[in-house]
């Protein structure tokens, strides 16, 4: 009957509540009347994560869905504490995982497989690895250190063939292009533009054989058999030829020049070749051996050694400054002076009039001087000792030197002391005198004249009691003049004379010259206003108190 309740029997005992009876009672949180433990009610308890029973009554995504339930809080097993199936990326390191950083990124320390990132795992760890090809092959595009292969990493790539980008023939890990491997990992070779140390001495990166670096990459040098064409004559390293040998007397010398005189090598037809233009050594610039008479004075030989030349004038004239043995001729140079003109003529007969060097005291204090010599007149050997200008102050011609440095100049007043040419210092009577006036010889030749005859300051007195000798120029015989010569007046200066008539007129100066009064004497005198000068000439077979003249020239020589 529906709609009412029957009162139970008196002996009715109600059944006690039980889990699974479908009636919620007692301490039950739920009772779904079934014995299915993997639904929402398990053992009359509400199913919760952690009860050890994984619910199967829900679909993934449903609230309360459990993928697992291991009834523990251990996060490192297969089921997490929130009943989610452990997986890579859940942030907990579970079985089989080396790490779990809660993400599936391959760019950090834990990759998407929950393994600790490492080189060779095939996954590129950002900012850590340049590459990762998942293998341990060292010489492909990615090294074992997960560094992209590059030229210079000391690892030769083997995954490329020649011609492909990235191909390496070598890799020595340095930037030195001069060893066996270039900076682009190509093998060093001649022509690559880099000088390979110990193998190449040059590399100009071209195939020109005739420049400074031929195709052998060895610096071009004379003797390599290749004629350089990058140099012109006059430039350093210019080669006119190159025959590849060091034979000097063939068509090309060892310095790669066409043979010529002056190249330093003696060729056929050359007597010598010293490679210089010095004409004063043993080999002349025309490759002829130096010899006396070639016009060049050798300067490479000491004075005492064989072959020494003091001069060389290339002629056979032994009367000029250099003889045919290349010796300086006496009197022709300051270096080899004569004692005087007579000495010069005695040593070299045939010497002509001219200017010569003399040194009256030999190696004494007096320097050599240049003088005029009369070598033809009256037997020659006359030294021009005095050149006196009219009206000038006189000097003691015996011992007073006047302007000796100008003795070569016949227009300048000078005086070489007669004493320089005498061996008779006391009387000075060993000299011969020849007197010229204005370049014309006048009067006699004198000898045995006392030295005081030439002293313009001598006292007014007789000074020569022995007289003197005289003769005409060119005559053979001497004539004695036994007259006591002296200085008769204060204005008598140079005097080989005696006043007034004398025997044979040999010392007469005062008579007008004629056949009977030849006036052989000689007097140079001053006047009242200038007693120490010379104005008038008397004697010399020509003059009588004459003032019409410019120069008196006195030549001397030592008597034989």
C-alpha positions as CSV (number, residue, x, y, z in Angstrom):
1,X,0.0,0.0,0.0
2,X,1.2,3.3,-0.9
3,X,1.2,6.3,1.2
4,X,1.3,5.0,4.6
5,X,3.6,3.2,7.0
6,X,3.0,0.0,8.9
7,X,3.9,-0.2,12.4
8,X,6.6,-2.8,12.9
9,X,6.1,-5.9,14.9
10,X,6.8,-5.9,18.5
11,X,9.8,-8.2,18.1
12,X,11.2,-6.2,15.2
13,X,14.9,-5.3,15.8
14,X,16.2,-2.7,13.3
15,X,19.3,-3.6,11.4
16,X,22.5,-1.7,12.5
17,X,23.9,0.8,10.0
18,X,26.8,-0.4,7.9
19,X,29.1,1.0,5.3
20,X,27.9,0.0,2.0
21,X,24.3,-0.3,2.9
22,X,23.6,2.8,1.0
23,X,22.4,4.5,4.1
24,X,24.4,7.3,5.6
25,X,24.7,6.8,9.2
26,X,26.9,6.8,12.2
27,X,30.3,8.1,11.5
28,X,30.0,7.7,7.8
29,X,30.9,10.6,5.6
30,X,29.3,8.9,2.7
31,X,27.8,5.6,1.7
32,X,27.2,5.1,-2.0
33,X,25.9,1.5,-1.4
34,X,28.7,0.0,-3.5
35,X,32.0,-1.6,-2.8
36,X,33.8,0.3,-5.5
37,X,36.8,1.9,-3.8
38,X,38.0,4.1,-6.7
39,X,35.0,6.4,-6.8
40,X,34.1,9.4,-4.8
41,X,33.3,7.4,-1.6
42,X,35.9,5.0,-0.4
43,X,35.1,3.0,2.8
44,X,32.3,5.4,3.5
45,X,34.9,8.2,3.5
46,X,35.0,10.8,1.0
47,X,37.7,10.0,-1.5
48,X,40.6,12.4,-1.2
49,X,44.1,12.7,-2.7
50,X,46.4,10.8,-0.4
51,X,44.0,8.1,0.7
52,X,46.0,5.6,-1.4
53,X,43.2,4.9,-3.9
54,X,43.3,6.6,-7.2
55,X,39.8,7.7,-8.3
56,X,38.7,6.3,-11.7
57,X,35.3,8.0,-11.8
58,X,36.5,11.2,-13.2
59,X,38.0,12.3,-16.4
60,X,41.2,14.2,-16.7
61,X,40.2,17.8,-16.2
62,X,37.4,17.0,-13.8
63,X,37.6,18.5,-10.4
64,X,39.1,15.9,-8.1
65,X,40.5,13.8,-10.8
66,X,43.4,11.7,-9.7
67,X,46.0,10.3,-12.0
68,X,47.4,8.4,-9.1
69,X,47.4,8.2,-5.3
70,X,50.3,6.6,-3.4
71,X,49.0,7.9,0.0
72,X,52.3,9.7,0.7
73,X,53.8,13.1,0.4
74,X,57.0,12.0,-1.3
75,X,57.5,14.0,-4.4
76,X,60.3,12.0,-5.8
77,X,58.3,8.8,-6.6
78,X,55.9,8.3,-9.5
79,X,53.0,10.0,-7.9
80,X,53.1,13.5,-6.6
81,X,51.5,14.6,-3.4
82,X,48.6,16.2,-5.4
83,X,47.9,12.9,-7.0
84,X,49.3,13.9,-10.3
85,X,51.4,11.4,-12.2
86,X,55.1,12.4,-11.8
87,X,56.5,13.7,-15.1
88,X,59.5,15.6,-16.5
89,X,58.8,19.2,-15.9
90,X,56.8,18.9,-12.7
91,X,59.6,20.5,-10.7
92,X,60.3,17.3,-8.8
93,X,63.1,14.9,-9.6
94,X,61.5,11.6,-10.0
95,X,62.6,8.1,-10.9
96,X,64.8,8.2,-14.1
97,X,65.2,11.9,-13.9
98,X,68.6,13.6,-13.4
99,X,66.9,16.9,-12.7
100,X,63.6,18.6,-13.0
101,X,63.5,22.4,-13.0
102,X,59.8,22.7,-13.5
103,X,60.1,23.5,-17.2
104,X,60.7,21.8,-20.5
105,X,63.3,24.3,-21.8
106,X,66.4,22.9,-23.3
107,X,68.3,26.2,-22.8
108,X,69.0,25.8,-19.1
109,X,70.9,23.4,-16.9
110,X,68.1,20.8,-17.0
111,X,66.8,19.8,-20.4
112,X,63.3,18.8,-21.5
113,X,64.1,15.2,-20.8
114,X,64.8,16.1,-17.2
115,X,68.4,15.3,-17.6
116,X,71.2,17.5,-16.6
117,X,72.2,19.5,-19.7
118,X,75.6,18.4,-21.1
119,X,77.6,18.7,-24.3
120,X,76.7,15.9,-26.6
121,X,73.1,15.5,-25.5
122,X,71.9,16.9,-28.8
123,X,70.1,19.8,-27.1
124,X,71.5,23.3,-27.4
125,X,72.0,24.9,-24.1
126,X,71.6,28.6,-24.7
127,X,74.4,30.9,-23.7
128,X,76.4,27.8,-22.7
129,X,76.8,25.8,-25.9
130,X,77.5,27.1,-29.4
131,X,76.3,23.9,-30.8
132,X,75.3,20.3,-29.8
133,X,75.1,17.7,-32.5
134,X,74.6,14.9,-30.0
135,X,77.8,13.1,-30.9
136,X,81.4,13.0,-29.7
137,X,82.9,13.4,-33.1
138,X,85.6,16.1,-32.6
139,X,86.4,17.0,-36.2
140,X,82.9,17.8,-37.6
141,X,81.0,21.1,-37.4
142,X,80.6,20.9,-33.7
143,X,83.4,19.8,-31.4
144,X,83.2,17.6,-28.3
145,X,83.1,20.8,-26.3
146,X,80.0,21.9,-28.1
147,X,81.9,24.8,-29.7
148,X,81.2,25.5,-33.3
149,X,84.2,24.4,-35.4
150,X,86.2,27.4,-36.6
151,X,89.5,27.8,-38.4
152,X,92.0,28.4,-35.6
153,X,90.6,25.9,-33.0
154,X,93.4,23.5,-33.6
155,X,90.9,20.9,-34.8
156,X,91.0,20.0,-38.5
157,X,87.4,19.5,-39.8
158,X,86.9,16.2,-41.6
159,X,83.3,16.6,-42.6
160,X,84.0,18.8,-45.5
161,X,85.7,18.2,-48.8
162,X,87.9,20.7,-50.6
163,X,85.8,23.3,-52.3
164,X,83.0,23.2,-49.7
165,X,82.5,26.1,-47.3
166,X,84.3,25.4,-44.0
167,X,86.8,23.0,-45.5
168,X,90.1,22.9,-43.6
169,X,93.3,21.4,-44.9
170,X,95.0,22.2,-41.6
171,X,94.4,24.0,-38.3
172,X,97.4,24.8,-36.1
173,X,95.4,27.0,-33.7
174,X,97.5,30.2,-34.2
175,X,97.4,33.3,-36.2
176,X,100.9,33.0,-37.6
177,X,100.6,32.8,-41.4
178,X,104.3,32.1,-41.7
179,X,104.2,28.5,-40.5
180,X,102.8,25.5,-42.4
181,X,99.2,26.4,-41.9
182,X,97.7,29.8,-43.0
183,X,95.1,31.8,-41.0
184,X,92.4,30.5,-43.3
185,X,93.4,26.9,-42.5
186,X,94.8,26.3,-45.9
187,X,98.2,24.6,-46.2
188,X,101.0,27.1,-46.8
189,X,102.3,27.2,-50.3
190,X,104.5,29.3,-52.5
191,X,102.3,32.1,-53.9
192,X,99.9,32.4,-51.0
193,X,101.4,35.8,-50.0
194,X,102.9,34.7,-46.7
195,X,106.5,33.8,-46.1
196,X,106.7,30.3,-44.7
197,X,109.5,30.4,-42.0
198,X,112.4,28.2,-42.7
199,X,111.1,27.3,-46.2
200,X,110.4,30.5,-48.1
201,X,112.4,33.7,-48.1
202,X,109.8,35.7,-50.0
203,X,106.2,35.3,-51.3
204,X,104.8,38.1,-53.5
205,X,101.6,36.2,-54.4
206,X,102.3,36.3,-58.1
207,X,103.7,34.0,-60.8
208,X,106.2,36.4,-62.2
209,X,109.5,34.6,-62.4
210,X,111.7,37.6,-63.1
211,X,110.9,39.9,-60.2
212,X,112.4,40.1,-56.7
213,X,110.6,36.9,-55.7
214,X,110.5,34.1,-58.3
215,X,108.1,31.2,-58.3
216,X,110.4,29.3,-56.0
217,X,109.6,31.8,-53.2
218,X,113.3,32.2,-52.6
219,X,114.5,35.8,-52.8
220,X,116.0,36.5,-56.2
221,X,119.8,36.6,-56.1
222,X,122.6,36.9,-58.5
223,X,123.6,33.3,-59.4
224,X,120.1,31.8,-59.3
225,X,120.1,31.6,-63.1
226,X,117.1,34.0,-63.5
227,X,117.7,37.5,-64.9
228,X,115.7,40.0,-62.9
229,X,113.6,42.4,-65.1
230,X,112.2,44.6,-62.4
231,X,115.4,46.7,-62.1
232,X,117.1,49.1,-64.5
233,X,120.8,49.8,-64.8
234,X,121.9,51.9,-61.9
235,X,119.4,50.5,-59.4
236,X,120.4,48.2,-56.6
237,X,120.2,44.5,-57.5
238,X,120.1,45.3,-61.3
239,X,121.2,42.2,-63.3
240,X,122.5,42.5,-66.8
241,X,122.8,38.7,-66.9
242,X,122.6,35.6,-64.7
243,X,124.2,32.4,-65.8
244,X,123.8,30.6,-62.5
245,X,127.5,30.1,-61.9
246,X,130.4,31.9,-60.2
247,X,132.8,31.7,-63.1
248,X,134.2,35.2,-63.5
249,X,135.8,35.0,-67.0
250,X,132.8,33.8,-69.0
251,X,130.1,36.0,-70.5
252,X,128.5,36.8,-67.1
253,X,130.4,37.6,-63.9
254,X,129.5,36.4,-60.5
255,X,127.9,39.8,-59.8
256,X,125.5,39.3,-62.7
257,X,127.1,42.0,-64.9
258,X,128.4,41.9,-68.4
259,X,132.1,41.7,-68.2
260,X,133.9,45.1,-68.4
261,X,137.0,46.7,-67.2
262,X,136.4,48.0,-63.7
263,X,134.1,45.1,-62.5
264,X,136.8,43.7,-60.3
265,X,137.3,40.5,-62.4
266,X,140.3,40.0,-64.7
267,X,138.9,39.1,-68.1
268,X,140.7,38.1,-71.2
269,X,142.6,41.1,-72.5
270,X,142.9,42.7,-69.1
271,X,146.2,42.7,-67.2
272,X,144.4,43.6,-63.9
273,X,141.0,44.8,-62.6
274,X,140.7,46.3,-59.1
275,X,137.2,47.6,-59.6
276,X,138.0,51.2,-59.0
277,X,138.8,54.3,-60.9
278,X,141.9,55.2,-58.8
279,X,144.7,56.0,-61.2
280,X,147.3,56.0,-58.4
281,X,147.3,52.3,-57.4
282,X,148.7,49.2,-59.1
283,X,145.9,48.9,-61.6
284,X,144.8,51.8,-63.8
285,X,141.1,52.4,-64.7
286,X,141.7,50.9,-68.2
287,X,142.8,47.6,-66.6
288,X,146.4,48.1,-67.4
289,X,149.0,47.5,-64.8
290,X,150.6,50.8,-63.5
291,X,154.1,51.5,-64.7
292,X,156.5,54.4,-64.7
293,X,155.7,56.6,-67.6
294,X,151.9,56.1,-67.7
295,X,151.4,59.7,-66.4
296,X,149.9,58.5,-63.1
297,X,151.8,58.7,-59.9
298,X,151.4,55.6,-57.7
299,X,150.4,56.4,-54.1
300,X,150.1,52.8,-52.8
301,X,153.8,52.2,-52.3
302,X,156.0,53.5,-49.5
303,X,158.9,55.6,-50.5
304,X,161.5,53.0,-49.7
305,X,159.7,50.1,-51.4
306,X,160.2,48.9,-55.0
307,X,158.0,50.5,-57.5
308,X,157.7,53.8,-55.6
309,X,157.0,56.8,-57.9
310,X,157.7,60.3,-56.8
311,X,156.3,61.6,-60.1
312,X,155.2,60.4,-63.5
313,X,154.8,62.8,-66.5
314,X,154.6,60.2,-69.3
315,X,157.5,61.6,-71.3
316,X,161.2,60.9,-71.8
317,X,162.4,64.4,-71.0
318,X,164.8,64.0,-68.1
319,X,165.2,67.8,-67.8
320,X,161.8,68.5,-66.6
321,X,160.5,67.9,-63.0
322,X,160.2,64.1,-63.5
323,X,162.7,61.7,-65.1
324,X,162.1,58.5,-67.0
325,X,162.5,56.5,-63.7
326,X,159.6,58.5,-62.1
327,X,162.0,60.3,-59.8
328,X,161.6,64.0,-59.1
329,X,164.4,65.8,-60.9
330,X,166.7,67.9,-58.8
331,X,165.5,71.5,-58.5
332,X,162.1,71.0,-60.2
333,X,160.1,70.7,-57.0
334,X,160.2,72.0,-53.5
335,X,160.6,68.4,-52.3
336,X,163.9,67.9,-54.2
337,X,165.7,71.2,-54.2
338,X,169.3,71.8,-55.4
339,X,171.8,73.7,-53.2
340,X,172.0,76.4,-55.8
341,X,172.0,76.8,-59.6
342,X,175.6,75.6,-60.0
343,X,174.9,72.5,-58.0
344,X,171.9,71.8,-60.2
345,X,173.9,72.3,-63.4
346,X,176.7,70.1,-62.1
347,X,174.2,67.3,-61.3
348,X,172.1,67.7,-64.5
349,X,174.3,69.0,-67.4
350,X,172.2,70.6,-70.1
351,X,169.7,72.2,-67.7
352,X,168.3,75.4,-69.3
353,X,167.6,78.8,-68.0
354,X,164.5,78.9,-65.8
355,X,162.9,78.8,-62.4
356,X,164.2,76.2,-60.1
357,X,163.9,75.2,-56.4
358,X,167.1,75.6,-54.2
359,X,167.8,75.2,-50.6
360,X,171.1,76.9,-49.8
361,X,171.5,75.3,-46.3
362,X,170.4,71.8,-47.3
363,X,168.3,70.3,-44.5
364,X,168.9,73.4,-42.3
365,X,166.4,75.8,-41.0
366,X,166.0,77.7,-44.3
367,X,163.0,76.5,-46.4
368,X,163.5,75.8,-50.1
369,X,162.9,78.8,-52.3
370,X,162.2,79.2,-56.0
371,X,164.9,81.2,-57.9
372,X,165.9,82.1,-61.4
373,X,168.9,80.4,-62.8
374,X,171.1,81.4,-65.8
375,X,172.3,78.1,-67.1
376,X,173.7,79.0,-70.6
377,X,175.7,82.3,-70.3
378,X,179.3,82.0,-69.2
379,X,179.2,78.4,-68.3
380,X,175.9,78.7,-66.4
381,X,175.1,77.9,-62.8
382,X,174.3,81.5,-61.9
383,X,171.7,82.1,-59.1
384,X,169.7,85.3,-59.3
385,X,170.4,86.5,-55.7
386,X,169.5,90.2,-55.8
387,X,166.8,92.2,-57.6
388,X,167.2,95.8,-56.4
389,X,164.9,98.6,-57.4
390,X,166.4,102.1,-58.0
391,X,165.9,104.5,-55.1
392,X,164.8,101.9,-52.6
393,X,166.6,101.6,-49.2
394,X,169.6,99.4,-49.6
395,X,170.5,96.4,-47.5
396,X,173.6,94.3,-46.7
397,X,173.5,91.9,-49.6
398,X,176.0,89.7,-47.9
399,X,173.9,88.6,-45.0
400,X,170.6,90.3,-44.9
401,X,167.6,88.4,-46.5
402,X,165.0,90.6,-48.2
403,X,161.7,89.1,-49.4
404,X,163.2,85.7,-50.2
405,X,159.8,84.2,-51.0
406,X,159.6,86.3,-54.2
407,X,163.0,85.3,-55.6
408,X,161.2,83.9,-58.7
409,X,159.7,87.2,-59.6
410,X,162.1,89.4,-61.7
411,X,159.8,92.5,-61.3
412,X,159.9,92.5,-57.5
413,X,162.7,93.6,-55.2
414,X,164.2,90.8,-53.2
415,X,167.6,89.7,-51.9
416,X,169.1,86.3,-51.1
417,X,172.1,86.8,-48.9
418,X,175.3,86.0,-50.8
419,X,176.5,84.3,-47.6
420,X,174.0,81.5,-48.3
421,X,176.1,80.5,-51.4
422,X,179.6,80.9,-49.8
423,X,181.9,78.6,-47.9
424,X,184.1,81.5,-46.9
425,X,182.2,83.2,-44.1
426,X,185.1,85.5,-43.1
427,X,186.1,87.2,-46.3
428,X,183.5,85.8,-48.7
429,X,185.9,85.8,-51.6
430,X,184.9,82.4,-53.0
431,X,182.0,83.7,-55.1
432,X,181.7,84.9,-58.6
433,X,179.4,87.8,-59.5
434,X,177.6,88.7,-62.7
435,X,175.7,92.0,-62.8
436,X,172.7,92.8,-65.0
437,X,170.9,96.1,-65.3
438,X,167.4,96.1,-66.6
439,X,167.7,92.5,-67.8
440,X,170.9,93.1,-69.7
441,X,174.3,91.8,-68.6
442,X,176.8,94.6,-68.1
443,X,180.5,94.7,-67.5
444,X,182.9,92.0,-66.3
445,X,182.5,88.9,-64.3
446,X,184.1,89.3,-60.8
447,X,185.5,87.0,-58.3
448,X,187.6,87.3,-55.1
449,X,185.5,90.3,-54.0
450,X,185.5,90.9,-50.3
451,X,182.1,90.6,-48.6
452,X,182.3,94.2,-47.3
453,X,181.8,95.3,-50.9
454,X,178.1,94.5,-50.4
455,X,177.7,96.2,-47.0
456,X,176.1,99.6,-47.6
457,X,177.0,100.5,-44.0
458,X,180.7,99.8,-44.2
459,X,183.0,102.5,-42.9
460,X,184.7,104.9,-45.3
461,X,188.0,103.1,-45.6
462,X,189.8,100.5,-47.6
463,X,188.6,97.0,-46.8
464,X,190.1,94.8,-49.5
465,X,193.9,94.9,-49.9
466,X,194.1,91.9,-52.2
467,X,192.0,93.4,-55.0
468,X,189.9,91.0,-57.1
469,X,189.8,89.2,-60.4
470,X,187.7,90.0,-63.5
471,X,187.1,88.9,-67.0
472,X,184.7,89.5,-69.8
473,X,181.7,87.2,-70.0
474,X,182.6,84.1,-71.9
475,X,186.4,84.8,-71.7
476,X,188.6,82.0,-70.5
477,X,191.2,83.9,-68.5
478,X,190.9,85.9,-65.4
479,X,192.7,89.2,-64.9
480,X,194.0,90.3,-61.5
481,X,193.2,93.7,-60.2
482,X,195.6,94.4,-57.4
483,X,193.9,97.5,-56.1
484,X,193.0,98.2,-52.5
485,X,189.3,98.5,-52.8
486,X,187.3,100.5,-50.3
487,X,184.4,102.8,-49.5
488,X,185.7,106.2,-50.4
489,X,182.5,108.2,-49.7
490,X,179.6,107.7,-47.3
491,X,177.1,107.5,-50.2
492,X,179.1,104.7,-51.8
493,X,177.0,101.7,-51.1
494,X,177.8,98.6,-53.1
495,X,181.3,99.0,-54.4
496,X,183.8,97.1,-56.5
497,X,185.6,100.2,-57.4
498,X,188.3,102.8,-56.5
499,X,188.2,106.5,-57.0
500,X,190.6,108.2,-59.4
501,X,193.0,106.7,-61.9
502,X,194.3,103.2,-61.0
503,X,196.7,100.9,-62.7
504,X,195.1,99.5,-65.9
505,X,191.9,101.1,-64.8
506,X,190.7,97.7,-63.6
507,X,188.7,99.2,-60.7
508,X,187.9,102.5,-62.4
509,X,184.3,103.7,-62.4
510,X,184.7,107.4,-62.9
511,X,185.9,107.7,-66.5
512,X,183.5,107.7,-69.3
513,X,183.8,104.2,-70.8
514,X,185.9,103.9,-73.9
515,X,188.6,101.6,-75.2
516,X,191.2,103.3,-73.0
517,X,189.0,103.7,-70.0
518,X,186.9,100.6,-69.8
519,X,185.6,101.3,-66.3
520,X,185.7,97.7,-65.2
521,X,184.6,98.6,-61.7
522,X,181.1,98.7,-60.3
523,X,179.6,101.3,-58.0
524,X,176.0,101.8,-56.7
525,X,175.8,105.0,-54.8
526,X,173.3,107.2,-53.2
527,X,173.2,111.0,-52.8
528,X,173.1,113.6,-50.1
529,X,169.4,113.2,-49.5
530,X,169.6,109.4,-49.6
531,X,173.0,108.1,-48.8
532,X,171.6,104.6,-47.8
533,X,169.8,104.2,-51.1
534,X,170.9,103.4,-54.6
535,X,170.4,106.0,-57.4
536,X,173.4,106.1,-59.7
537,X,175.3,103.3,-61.3
538,X,178.9,103.7,-62.5
539,X,181.3,101.3,-64.2
540,X,180.4,98.0,-65.7
541,X,182.1,99.3,-69.0
542,X,178.9,101.2,-69.6
543,X,177.7,103.7,-67.0
544,X,179.0,107.0,-65.5
545,X,176.8,108.4,-62.7
546,X,173.8,107.1,-64.5
547,X,170.3,107.3,-62.9
548,X,168.4,106.0,-65.9
549,X,167.7,102.4,-64.9
550,X,165.1,100.5,-62.9
551,X,166.6,97.3,-61.6
552,X,170.0,95.9,-60.7
553,X,170.2,92.1,-60.8
554,X,173.1,90.3,-59.2
555,X,173.8,86.7,-60.1
556,X,176.2,84.6,-58.0
557,X,177.9,81.2,-58.1
558,X,180.6,79.6,-56.1
559,X,184.0,79.5,-57.8
560,X,185.2,76.0,-58.8
